Amino acid sequence: MSLDFAPFEFPDLPELSDLETDFERAEYLQLTLTNHATNDGNSNNEHYKTLRRYFLDNPNTKSLVPDWVRTKRDLAHFWQFIKQKFPSYAERREFIWDEFSPLLEYLEQGNKTPHKTIIEDSLDTLSSEYVNFIWQKSMQRIKDDPEGAITSARTLIEAVLKHILDELNIDYQENPDLHELYKIVAEELNLTPEQHDEKIFKQILGSCSGLISGLGSLRNSFGDAHGKGSKSYSPSARHAELAVNLAGSMCLFLIKTFKANTH
């Protein structure tokens, strides 16, 4: 896959502090490797090591960094890798551009989820590495793996529901139905329609319950958790984006309600 945009060019080697965005940092990391792979000479080993570590330490970008960057800790190791892999400069350039495409496209386009930062901040309050991992995986899969994103969205809700029940010291079945799990949490958090008299609250909370059921069914029909027959249909990125956005918003509501009820 080739980049849809021209690689950014720096007339001179910049100071890393001059790079204002992660997109610029990723472009410069790509350019450093391209220059080194083509014997341009305009590459800085310390810059490479710093930027490599920067993106690998960031949970949002770690999985998008090319696998070979993870194992090549400096430009000398990279040179031994690239010179044996491709004989021509043109092949090396194309390879590096293609390999950096997922990271660059994510940094350019991947922050369009509504209330993404708010959802992440809320998930962080659970102090659960697993929950945060599932959220990031859901986000990263939307474009290139819609089925996986839908499965991860459903898993995210289940993880948050279980976390809340664990905090409340309430037992649940080992492999519960998602909607049954939600019903237990909703009862504890005063979120069932039957616990309210106002018509609008009943309607909204009923819709929340329906949303949980719908996401569970969507995952069963279009996720990657089950085998498919000859007449199966594949979801697109927009379906995955909808599922992830709905799951994130629902988790945000559940966590905030849980925190309000327990503090």
DODO-306190 format. One line per 8 residues: number of its first residue (from 1); their letters; for each residue x, z, y of C-alpha. Coordinates in nm, 3 decimals, padded with zeros to 5 digits. Layout:
REM DODO-306190
NUM = a = X,Z,Y ~ ... .
//
This chain:
REM DODO-306190
1 = msldfapf = 00.000,00.000,00.000 ~ 00.145,-00.099,00.336 ~ 00.104,00.084,00.663 ~ -00.164,-00.049,00.896 ~ 00.040,00.051,01.200 ~ 00.392,-00.032,01.307 ~ 00.649,00.241,01.241 ~ 00.734,00.442,01.549 .
9 = efpdlpel = 01.082,00.376,01.683 ~ 01.310,00.616,01.867 ~ 01.564,00.443,02.092 ~ 01.804,00.734,02.042 ~ 01.808,01.026,01.805 ~ 01.572,01.283,01.956 ~ 01.599,01.657,01.960 ~ 01.351,01.800,01.713 .
17 = sdletdfe = 01.204,02.011,01.992 ~ 01.111,01.686,02.170 ~ 00.872,01.588,01.888 ~ 00.533,01.715,02.002 ~ 00.309,01.638,01.703 ~ 00.336,01.646,01.325 ~ 00.270,01.273,01.325 ~ 00.581,01.216,01.538 .
25 = raeylqlt = 00.781,01.448,01.310 ~ 00.669,01.256,01.001 ~ 00.746,00.921,01.167 ~ 01.093,01.044,01.259 ~ 01.152,01.174,00.905 ~ 01.051,00.833,00.771 ~ 01.276,00.657,01.021 ~ 01.571,00.883,00.930 .
33 = ltnhatnd = 01.536,00.786,00.564 ~ 01.489,00.418,00.646 ~ 01.800,00.412,00.864 ~ 02.004,00.587,00.597 ~ 01.875,00.357,00.322 ~ 01.974,00.048,00.521 ~ 02.315,00.173,00.637 ~ 02.196,00.180,00.996 .
41 = gnsnnehy = 02.406,00.490,01.059 ~ 02.148,00.632,01.299 ~ 02.045,00.928,01.082 ~ 02.097,01.300,01.109 ~ 02.130,01.505,00.791 ~ 02.037,01.836,00.956 ~ 01.725,01.680,01.105 ~ 01.629,01.550,00.763 .
49 = ktlrryfl = 01.673,01.890,00.598 ~ 01.477,02.068,00.871 ~ 01.184,01.825,00.868 ~ 01.178,01.809,00.488 ~ 01.147,02.186,00.474 ~ 00.889,02.185,00.754 ~ 00.645,01.959,00.570 ~ 00.705,02.118,00.229 .
57 = dnpntksl = 00.635,02.464,00.370 ~ 00.304,02.349,00.520 ~ 00.022,02.380,00.259 ~ -00.170,02.102,00.438 ~ 00.108,01.847,00.391 ~ 00.308,01.967,00.090 ~ 00.119,01.753,-00.163 ~ 00.145,01.445,00.063 .
65 = vpdwvrtk = 00.524,01.447,00.087 ~ 00.678,01.184,-00.147 ~ 00.788,01.340,-00.474 ~ 01.145,01.220,-00.435 ~ 01.175,01.390,-00.095 ~ 01.101,01.719,-00.268 ~ 01.399,01.677,-00.498 ~ 01.646,01.522,-00.251 .
73 = rdlahfwq = 01.764,01.815,-00.043 ~ 01.996,01.614,00.181 ~ 02.073,01.255,00.272 ~ 02.362,01.230,00.027 ~ 02.125,01.299,-00.264 ~ 01.875,01.054,-00.117 ~ 02.141,00.782,-00.091 ~ 02.229,00.812,-00.461 .
81 = fikqkfps = 01.859,00.775,-00.540 ~ 01.770,00.482,-00.315 ~ 02.079,00.266,-00.374 ~ 02.012,00.266,-00.749 ~ 01.637,00.211,-00.714 ~ 01.640,-00.099,-00.490 ~ 01.924,-00.344,-00.423 ~ 01.793,-00.492,-00.096 .
89 = yaerrefi = 01.727,-00.334,00.241 ~ 01.385,-00.499,00.263 ~ 01.275,-00.341,-00.065 ~ 01.398,-00.001,00.048 ~ 01.211,-00.022,00.380 ~ 00.887,-00.126,00.212 ~ 00.918,00.150,-00.047 ~ 00.976,00.423,00.213 .
97 = wdefspll = 00.692,00.301,00.434 ~ 00.452,00.290,00.141 ~ 00.556,00.634,00.018 ~ 00.503,00.791,00.361 ~ 00.168,00.622,00.417 ~ -00.050,00.906,00.273 ~ 00.123,01.168,00.489 ~ 00.108,00.959,00.806 .
105 = eyleqgnk = -00.253,00.856,00.752 ~ -00.352,01.217,00.693 ~ -00.179,01.332,01.010 ~ -00.336,01.049,01.209 ~ -00.688,01.067,01.063 ~ -00.717,01.370,00.839 ~ -00.840,01.624,01.093 ~ -01.189,01.480,01.142 .
113 = tphktiie = -01.381,01.735,00.937 ~ -01.626,01.916,01.169 ~ -01.523,02.276,01.235 ~ -01.219,02.231,01.006 ~ -01.014,02.499,01.184 ~ -01.308,02.741,01.197 ~ -01.366,02.700,00.823 ~ -00.997,02.750,00.745 .
121 = dsldtlss = -00.981,03.064,00.960 ~ -01.286,03.202,00.782 ~ -01.145,03.126,00.437 ~ -00.821,03.298,00.537 ~ -01.011,03.625,00.587 ~ -01.073,03.637,00.211 ~ -00.696,03.667,00.155 ~ -00.728,03.441,-00.148 .
129 = eyvnfiwq = -00.455,03.184,-00.208 ~ -00.677,03.016,-00.468 ~ -00.969,02.967,-00.228 ~ -00.740,02.819,00.036 ~ -00.576,02.596,-00.223 ~ -00.914,02.457,-00.333 ~ -01.016,02.388,00.029 ~ -00.695,02.199,00.101 .
137 = ksmqrikd = -00.729,02.004,-00.224 ~ -01.086,01.910,-00.131 ~ -00.972,01.779,00.206 ~ -00.678,01.583,00.068 ~ -00.886,01.410,-00.200 ~ -01.163,01.274,00.024 ~ -01.018,00.931,00.091 ~ -00.826,00.842,-00.224 .
145 = dpegaits = -01.010,01.049,-00.487 ~ -01.378,01.094,-00.388 ~ -01.479,01.212,-00.736 ~ -01.208,01.478,-00.731 ~ -01.307,01.586,-00.380 ~ -01.669,01.637,-00.491 ~ -01.555,01.844,-00.788 ~ -01.328,02.053,-00.564 .
153 = artlieav = -01.613,02.107,-00.313 ~ -01.829,02.256,-00.587 ~ -01.534,02.465,-00.712 ~ -01.478,02.596,-00.358 ~ -01.833,02.733,-00.335 ~ -01.808,02.891,-00.679 ~ -01.476,03.055,-00.588 ~ -01.617,03.200,-00.264 .
161 = lkhildel = -01.931,03.329,-00.439 ~ -01.723,03.498,-00.708 ~ -01.488,03.645,-00.451 ~ -01.781,03.800,-00.264 ~ -01.924,03.946,-00.586 ~ -01.583,04.085,-00.679 ~ -01.561,04.252,-00.339 ~ -01.908,04.400,-00.396 .
169 = nidyqenp = -01.811,04.514,-00.750 ~ -02.096,04.315,-00.902 ~ -02.053,04.167,-01.249 ~ -02.141,03.807,-01.333 ~ -02.120,03.584,-01.639 ~ -01.788,03.424,-01.724 ~ -01.918,03.069,-01.675 ~ -02.230,03.110,-01.463 .
177 = dlhelyki = -02.456,02.835,-01.337 ~ -02.369,02.775,-00.971 ~ -02.723,02.824,-00.846 ~ -02.766,03.145,-01.048 ~ -02.442,03.272,-00.899 ~ -02.570,03.190,-00.551 ~ -02.899,03.370,-00.617 ~ -02.710,03.693,-00.696 .
185 = vaeelnlt = -02.504,03.667,-00.377 ~ -02.805,03.571,-00.165 ~ -02.997,03.872,-00.291 ~ -02.707,04.103,-00.200 ~ -02.660,03.948,00.144 ~ -03.031,03.936,00.231 ~ -03.033,03.556,00.226 ~ -03.325,03.480,-00.002 .
193 = peqhdeki = -03.642,03.334,00.156 ~ -03.845,03.614,-00.003 ~ -03.654,03.876,00.196 ~ -03.782,03.738,00.528 ~ -04.121,03.701,00.693 ~ -04.042,03.442,00.960 ~ -04.136,03.092,00.850 ~ -03.830,02.928,01.005 .
201 = fkqilgsc = -03.593,03.171,00.829 ~ -03.767,03.107,00.499 ~ -03.729,02.734,00.554 ~ -03.361,02.749,00.648 ~ -03.265,02.987,00.367 ~ -03.461,02.779,00.120 ~ -03.265,02.477,00.235 ~ -02.939,02.668,00.179 .
209 = sglisglg = -03.046,02.738,-00.176 ~ -03.137,02.372,-00.223 ~ -02.799,02.269,-00.082 ~ -02.616,02.475,-00.344 ~ -02.824,02.319,-00.621 ~ -02.764,01.973,-00.476 ~ -02.387,02.015,-00.463 ~ -02.387,02.137,-00.821 .
217 = slrnsfgd = -02.589,01.835,-00.930 ~ -02.372,01.600,-00.723 ~ -02.062,01.726,-00.898 ~ -02.226,01.684,-01.240 ~ -02.331,01.327,-01.158 ~ -02.041,01.198,-00.948 ~ -01.751,01.442,-00.982 ~ -01.460,01.402,-01.221 .
225 = ahgkgsks = -01.540,01.705,-01.437 ~ -01.739,01.513,-01.701 ~ -01.697,01.191,-01.896 ~ -01.897,00.891,-01.780 ~ -02.098,00.625,-01.958 ~ -02.097,00.250,-01.906 ~ -02.361,00.267,-01.629 ~ -02.199,00.534,-01.416 .
233 = yspsarha = -02.166,00.502,-01.038 ~ -01.862,00.592,-00.829 ~ -01.897,00.781,-00.501 ~ -01.729,00.655,-00.186 ~ -01.519,00.850,00.063 ~ -01.824,00.911,00.284 ~ -02.005,01.082,-00.004 ~ -01.702,01.299,-00.070 .
241 = elavnlag = -01.668,01.380,00.300 ~ -02.033,01.489,00.311 ~ -01.989,01.711,00.004 ~ -01.672,01.875,00.140 ~ -01.824,01.929,00.486 ~ -02.139,02.084,00.339 ~ -01.941,02.306,00.104 ~ -01.712,02.421,00.385 .
249 = smclflik = -02.002,02.495,00.618 ~ -02.186,02.687,00.346 ~ -01.877,02.891,00.266 ~ -01.834,02.965,00.636 ~ -02.192,03.097,00.655 ~ -02.156,03.307,00.339 ~ -01.826,03.463,00.442 ~ -01.944,03.548,00.791 .
257 = tfkanth = -02.264,03.699,00.653 ~ -02.066,03.900,00.398 ~ -01.829,04.029,00.666 ~ -02.120,04.119,00.895 ~ -02.293,04.312,00.617 ~ -01.985,04.507,00.511 ~ -01.830,04.598,00.847 .
//
